[in-house]
Amino acid sequence: MSSKDVITVGQWLKTTTDRFKQAELENPRLDARVLIAAALSVDQARLFSHPEMPVSAEQNVAIGKFVERRLGREPVARIVGVREFWSLDFFVDASTLIPRPDSETLVDTVLGKIEDPLAALSILDVGTGSGCLILALLSELEHAQAVAIDVNPSAIEVAKRNAQALGLDGRIRFRVSDWLNDLQMDARGPFDFIISNPPYIASDEIENLADDVAMFDPLLALSGGDDGLEAYRTLLPQLPDCLARGGAVCLEIGWDQASDVIDIGRQAGLTGSEVVKDLAGHDRVVLFGVP
């Protein structure tokens, strides 16, 4: 390859950003920056400080593959295998949802209900996926212990990997279970907090979701049945017996599901309901069981 044929980092950034704009991707320059930095195994800042840096033939192939996958609407986090949540990096793969900023509302809500962050709390995470919710909480609550369950063994392996990478694996136990049906007595609490981000999208709405969600997120973690509430109907009646006195249940919900989820919770024997909005002003979390 002659010097005239050498492609630089700056050229890759420009052409990739232009292609992403033409494809009407939401964050063309950011996506280009993240993908190119990942393909080159360099910090994103280096792309700006060294735009003249040459890209080898092998690196060109790696970048090209990433670019084509993004043009196919595959989410950036799935391409690079990592997503930031609560200022922590989480590994993700096809078995897990990509952690989303809206879900940080649940973490904020739980932390806001804890008077003593040094208390030896016990927490159950139902449908843990990547483990982002429970591991974010454990990163803030240094004496808390947790049990995290998921019906998908592959998701449990991802969550274990994240716990190990974050140095939190000594305070959490993982179990494969269909809701709480397969849990042994030693993993049934009682718990001070039970958290969950269950599937809550109505089946007929999934095809209308953004392509990067509908095409690449696991259906098992999205579909909440015909009306989006099937998971709550199954899960909530199982929770009172696992909740410690004075404990709380904290659930992520769809923006229009608060009243329905509250009704289901009350029928299951949960009390003290509270609705928490996310930063966009949408109902995002329902809290039960707080005196």
C-alpha positions as CSV (number, residue, x, y, z in Angstrom):
1,M,0.0,0.0,0.0
2,S,1.5,3.3,-1.0
3,S,1.4,6.4,1.2
4,K,-1.4,7.8,-1.0
5,D,-3.5,4.7,-0.2
6,V,-3.2,5.0,3.5
7,I,-6.4,5.9,5.3
8,T,-6.1,7.9,8.5
9,V,-8.3,8.0,11.6
10,G,-9.5,11.4,10.6
11,Q,-10.7,10.2,7.2
12,W,-12.5,7.2,8.8
13,L,-14.3,9.5,11.2
14,K,-15.5,11.8,8.5
15,T,-16.6,9.2,6.0
16,T,-18.3,7.1,8.7
17,T,-20.1,10.1,10.2
18,D,-21.3,11.0,6.7
19,R,-22.6,7.5,6.0
20,F,-24.4,7.4,9.4
21,K,-26.0,10.8,8.7
22,Q,-27.2,9.6,5.3
23,A,-28.7,6.5,7.0
24,E,-30.4,8.8,9.5
25,L,-28.9,7.3,12.6
26,E,-29.6,9.3,15.7
27,N,-26.0,10.0,16.8
28,P,-23.8,9.7,13.7
29,R,-20.7,11.3,15.0
30,L,-20.8,9.7,18.4
31,D,-21.5,6.3,17.0
32,A,-18.6,6.7,14.5
33,R,-16.2,7.7,17.3
34,V,-17.2,4.9,19.6
35,L,-17.0,2.2,16.9
36,I,-13.7,3.4,15.4
37,A,-12.0,3.7,18.8
38,A,-13.2,0.2,19.7
39,A,-12.0,-1.3,16.5
40,L,-8.6,0.3,17.0
41,S,-8.5,-0.5,20.8
42,V,-7.7,3.1,21.6
43,D,-9.3,5.8,23.8
44,Q,-11.7,8.0,22.0
45,A,-9.6,11.1,22.9
46,R,-6.8,9.7,20.7
47,L,-9.0,9.9,17.6
48,F,-9.1,13.7,18.1
49,S,-5.6,14.2,19.2
50,H,-4.1,12.1,16.4
51,P,-6.4,12.4,13.3
52,E,-3.4,11.8,11.1
53,M,-2.8,8.3,12.7
54,P,-2.7,5.7,9.9
55,V,-5.0,2.8,9.9
56,S,-3.5,-0.6,8.9
57,A,-5.2,-2.9,6.4
58,E,-6.3,-5.2,9.2
59,Q,-7.7,-2.3,11.2
60,N,-9.5,-1.1,8.1
61,V,-11.3,-4.5,7.9
62,A,-12.3,-4.3,11.6
63,I,-13.7,-0.8,11.3
64,G,-15.5,-1.7,8.1
65,K,-17.3,-4.6,9.7
66,F,-18.3,-2.5,12.7
67,V,-19.7,0.2,10.3
68,E,-21.7,-2.2,8.3
69,R,-23.2,-3.7,11.4
70,R,-24.3,-0.3,12.6
71,L,-25.8,0.5,9.2
72,G,-27.8,-2.7,9.7
73,R,-29.2,-1.0,12.8
74,E,-27.4,-3.1,15.3
75,P,-26.9,-1.1,18.5
76,V,-23.4,0.2,19.1
77,A,-23.3,-1.4,22.5
78,R,-24.0,-4.8,21.0
79,I,-21.2,-4.3,18.4
80,V,-18.6,-3.3,20.9
81,G,-20.0,-5.5,23.7
82,V,-20.0,-2.9,26.4
83,R,-22.5,-0.3,27.7
84,E,-22.0,2.3,30.5
85,F,-24.6,2.4,33.2
86,W,-24.4,4.3,36.5
87,S,-20.9,5.3,35.4
88,L,-19.9,1.6,35.4
89,D,-19.1,-0.5,32.3
90,F,-21.2,-3.6,31.7
91,F,-20.6,-6.4,29.2
92,V,-23.6,-7.2,27.1
93,D,-24.5,-9.8,24.5
94,A,-27.5,-11.1,22.6
95,S,-29.0,-12.7,25.8
96,T,-29.4,-9.4,27.6
97,L,-31.1,-6.1,27.2
98,I,-28.8,-3.1,26.8
99,P,-28.8,-1.1,30.0
100,R,-30.6,2.2,29.4
101,P,-30.4,5.5,31.2
102,D,-34.1,5.5,32.1
103,S,-33.5,2.4,34.3
104,E,-31.1,4.5,36.5
105,T,-34.4,5.9,38.0
106,L,-34.9,2.6,39.8
107,V,-31.4,2.7,41.3
108,D,-32.0,6.3,42.4
109,T,-35.3,5.3,43.9
110,V,-33.9,2.5,46.0
111,L,-31.0,4.5,47.2
112,G,-33.3,7.4,48.2
113,K,-35.2,5.0,50.5
114,I,-32.1,3.9,52.4
115,E,-31.4,5.8,55.6
116,D,-28.1,4.1,56.3
117,P,-26.1,3.2,53.2
118,L,-23.7,1.2,55.4
119,A,-26.5,-1.1,56.6
120,A,-26.2,-4.8,55.9
121,L,-29.2,-4.9,53.5
122,S,-30.4,-7.9,51.5
123,I,-31.6,-7.4,47.9
124,L,-33.3,-9.7,45.4
125,D,-33.0,-8.8,41.7
126,V,-35.6,-10.7,39.6
127,G,-34.7,-10.9,35.9
128,T,-31.3,-9.6,36.3
129,G,-30.1,-9.6,32.7
130,S,-26.7,-8.0,32.5
131,G,-26.9,-7.4,36.3
132,C,-26.7,-3.6,35.8
133,L,-29.4,-2.7,38.4
134,I,-28.2,-4.9,41.2
135,L,-24.5,-4.3,40.6
136,A,-25.1,-0.5,40.5
137,L,-26.7,-0.8,43.9
138,L,-24.0,-3.0,45.4
139,S,-21.4,-0.5,44.1
140,E,-23.1,2.1,46.3
141,L,-24.0,-0.1,49.3
142,E,-20.8,-1.6,50.4
143,H,-22.3,-3.9,53.1
144,A,-25.3,-5.1,51.1
145,Q,-25.7,-8.7,49.9
146,A,-27.8,-9.8,46.9
147,V,-29.4,-12.7,45.1
148,A,-29.9,-12.2,41.3
149,I,-32.1,-14.5,39.2
150,D,-32.9,-14.9,35.6
151,V,-34.6,-17.6,33.6
152,N,-31.9,-17.4,30.9
153,P,-28.7,-19.2,31.9
154,S,-26.7,-17.2,29.3
155,A,-27.9,-13.9,30.9
156,I,-26.7,-15.2,34.3
157,E,-23.3,-15.9,32.8
158,V,-23.1,-12.3,31.6
159,A,-24.2,-11.0,35.0
160,K,-21.5,-13.1,36.7
161,R,-18.9,-11.7,34.4
162,N,-19.9,-8.2,35.2
163,A,-19.9,-8.9,38.9
164,Q,-16.4,-10.3,38.7
165,A,-15.2,-7.4,36.5
166,L,-16.5,-4.9,39.0
167,G,-15.1,-6.7,42.0
168,L,-18.6,-7.3,43.4
169,D,-18.9,-11.1,43.0
170,G,-18.2,-11.8,46.7
171,R,-21.5,-10.2,47.7
172,I,-23.9,-11.6,45.2
173,R,-25.3,-15.1,44.4
174,F,-26.7,-16.0,41.0
175,R,-29.5,-18.4,40.3
176,V,-31.3,-19.6,37.2
177,S,-35.0,-19.5,38.0
178,D,-38.4,-18.9,36.2
179,W,-39.4,-16.0,38.3
180,L,-39.2,-17.3,41.9
181,N,-40.5,-20.8,41.0
182,D,-37.2,-22.6,41.1
183,L,-35.5,-20.9,44.0
184,Q,-34.4,-23.0,46.9
185,M,-35.2,-21.9,50.5
186,D,-31.7,-20.4,51.0
187,A,-32.3,-17.9,48.3
188,R,-35.8,-16.8,49.3
189,G,-34.9,-14.1,51.7
190,P,-36.5,-12.4,53.5
191,F,-35.2,-9.4,51.5
192,D,-35.1,-5.7,52.4
193,F,-35.5,-4.8,48.8
194,I,-36.8,-6.7,45.8
195,I,-36.1,-5.1,42.4
196,S,-37.1,-6.0,38.9
197,N,-37.2,-4.6,35.4
198,P,-39.6,-7.2,33.9
199,P,-40.7,-7.4,30.3
200,Y,-43.5,-4.9,29.9
201,I,-44.0,-4.3,26.1
202,A,-47.4,-5.5,24.7
203,S,-46.8,-8.2,22.1
204,D,-48.4,-6.2,19.3
205,E,-46.3,-3.2,20.0
206,I,-42.9,-4.8,19.7
207,E,-42.7,-4.5,15.9
208,N,-43.3,-0.8,16.2
209,L,-40.2,-0.3,18.5
210,A,-37.1,1.2,17.1
211,D,-35.2,-1.2,14.8
212,D,-32.2,-1.5,17.2
213,V,-34.6,-2.7,19.9
214,A,-37.1,-4.8,17.9
215,M,-34.4,-6.5,15.8
216,F,-31.7,-7.1,18.4
217,D,-33.1,-7.1,22.0
218,P,-34.1,-10.6,23.2
219,L,-37.8,-11.1,22.9
220,L,-37.9,-12.9,26.2
221,A,-36.8,-9.6,27.9
222,L,-39.3,-7.4,26.0
223,S,-42.6,-9.1,25.6
224,G,-45.1,-8.7,28.5
225,G,-47.9,-10.6,26.8
226,D,-51.0,-9.2,25.1
227,D,-51.3,-6.1,27.4
228,G,-47.7,-5.9,28.6
229,L,-48.7,-6.8,32.2
230,E,-48.3,-10.6,32.2
231,A,-45.0,-10.5,34.1
232,Y,-46.4,-8.3,36.9
233,R,-49.4,-10.7,37.3
234,T,-47.0,-13.6,37.6
235,L,-44.3,-12.0,39.8
236,L,-46.1,-9.7,42.3
237,P,-48.1,-12.4,44.1
238,Q,-44.8,-14.3,44.7
239,L,-43.1,-11.3,46.5
240,P,-44.9,-10.6,49.8
241,D,-43.6,-13.9,51.4
242,C,-40.0,-13.0,50.4
243,L,-40.1,-9.4,51.7
244,A,-38.7,-8.5,55.1
245,R,-40.8,-6.4,57.5
246,G,-40.5,-2.8,56.4
247,G,-39.0,-3.8,53.1
248,A,-39.9,-2.5,49.7
249,V,-40.5,-3.7,46.1
250,C,-39.2,-1.5,43.3
251,L,-40.3,-2.2,39.7
252,E,-39.6,-0.6,36.4
253,I,-42.8,0.0,34.4
254,G,-43.9,1.3,31.0
255,W,-44.9,5.0,30.9
256,D,-48.7,4.2,30.9
257,Q,-48.8,1.2,33.3
258,A,-48.6,2.7,36.8
259,S,-52.2,2.4,37.8
260,D,-52.5,-1.2,36.4
261,V,-49.3,-2.3,38.2
262,I,-50.5,-0.7,41.4
263,D,-53.8,-2.6,41.2
264,I,-52.0,-5.9,40.6
265,G,-49.7,-5.2,43.5
266,R,-52.5,-4.4,45.9
267,Q,-54.4,-7.5,44.9
268,A,-51.1,-9.4,45.7
269,G,-51.0,-7.9,49.2
270,L,-48.4,-5.2,48.6
271,T,-49.1,-1.7,50.1
272,G,-47.8,1.8,50.2
273,S,-47.5,2.3,46.5
274,E,-45.6,5.3,45.1
275,V,-44.9,6.3,41.4
276,V,-41.5,7.8,40.5
277,K,-41.0,9.6,37.2
278,D,-37.8,9.5,35.1
279,L,-35.9,12.6,33.9
280,A,-38.2,12.9,30.9
281,G,-41.2,13.2,33.2
282,H,-42.6,9.8,32.4
283,D,-43.8,7.3,35.0
284,R,-40.9,4.8,35.3
285,V,-40.9,3.1,38.7
286,V,-43.6,1.8,41.1
287,L,-42.5,1.3,44.7
288,F,-44.5,-0.9,47.1
289,G,-44.3,-1.9,50.7
290,V,-42.8,1.3,52.2
291,P,-44.5,2.0,55.6
